[in-house]
Amino acid sequence: MKRLLLIAGVLAVLSAIGAATWFVWALRPERVREHLITAVSNRFAARVDVDSANVAIYPRPAIEGPDCAFNYGTRTLSYRRWCR
């Protein structure tokens, strides 16, 4: 019985470490920036440029990017505030 509990405990710890590692890897700034650019570009049918991307989990999940630039053909709209 003790051996079974030990194995279950080790598996639980390894699962938690694996989930935390995946979570950190999935939220890398480069990956989030690429996803943000792709999603906004598809949504507005324009070329979008974002300097960087920030992720907030608490209190409300959000992805933010400062200095957004939307390019609609010959027009460019730049925002110095946060784009959400």
C-alpha positions as CSV (number, residue, x, y, z in Angstrom):
1,M,0.0,0.0,0.0
2,K,2.8,2.4,0.9
3,R,4.5,1.6,-2.4
4,L,1.4,2.4,-4.4
5,L,1.0,5.8,-2.6
6,L,4.7,6.6,-3.2
7,I,4.3,5.8,-7.0
8,A,1.1,7.9,-7.1
9,G,2.8,10.8,-5.4
10,V,5.8,10.7,-7.7
11,L,3.6,10.6,-10.8
12,A,1.6,13.5,-9.4
13,V,4.7,15.6,-8.9
14,L,6.1,14.7,-12.3
15,S,2.8,15.6,-13.9
16,A,2.7,19.0,-12.1
17,I,6.3,19.7,-13.2
18,G,5.5,18.7,-16.8
19,A,2.4,20.9,-16.9
20,A,4.3,23.9,-15.5
21,T,7.1,23.4,-18.0
22,W,4.6,23.3,-20.9
23,F,2.8,26.3,-19.6
24,V,6.0,28.4,-19.4
25,W,7.1,27.2,-22.9
26,A,3.7,28.0,-24.4
27,L,3.7,31.5,-23.1
28,R,7.1,32.6,-24.3
29,P,7.1,36.2,-25.4
30,E,8.2,35.4,-29.0
31,R,5.4,32.8,-29.4
32,V,2.7,35.1,-27.9
33,R,3.8,38.0,-30.2
34,E,3.6,35.8,-33.3
35,H,0.1,34.6,-32.2
36,L,-1.0,38.1,-31.5
37,I,0.1,39.4,-34.9
38,T,-1.5,36.5,-36.7
39,A,-4.8,36.8,-34.8
40,V,-5.1,40.6,-35.3
41,S,-4.0,40.4,-38.9
42,N,-6.7,37.9,-39.7
43,R,-9.3,39.8,-37.7
44,F,-8.8,43.1,-39.5
45,A,-7.5,41.9,-42.8
46,A,-4.4,44.1,-42.5
47,R,-0.7,43.9,-41.9
48,V,0.0,44.4,-38.2
49,D,3.3,45.1,-36.4
50,V,3.7,44.9,-32.6
51,D,6.9,45.7,-30.7
52,S,6.4,43.1,-28.0
53,A,3.6,41.1,-26.3
54,N,2.7,40.8,-22.7
55,V,0.5,38.1,-21.1
56,A,-1.6,38.6,-18.0
57,I,-3.3,35.6,-16.4
58,Y,-4.7,37.2,-13.2
59,P,-7.2,38.8,-12.5
60,R,-8.4,38.5,-16.1
61,P,-6.6,36.7,-19.0
62,A,-5.3,39.2,-21.5
63,I,-2.6,39.6,-24.2
64,E,-1.3,43.1,-24.7
65,G,1.1,44.7,-27.2
66,P,2.5,48.2,-27.1
67,D,3.1,50.3,-30.1
68,C,0.7,48.6,-32.6
69,A,0.8,49.6,-36.2
70,F,-2.0,48.6,-38.6
71,N,-1.2,48.9,-42.3
72,Y,-4.2,49.1,-44.6
73,G,-2.7,49.3,-48.1
74,T,-1.2,52.8,-48.2
75,R,-2.5,53.9,-44.8
76,T,-0.8,53.2,-41.5
77,L,-2.4,53.6,-38.1
78,S,-0.1,53.6,-35.1
79,Y,-1.1,53.3,-31.5
80,R,1.2,54.2,-28.7
81,R,-1.1,52.8,-26.1
82,W,-1.7,49.2,-25.3
83,C,-3.6,47.2,-27.9
84,R,-5.8,44.5,-26.4
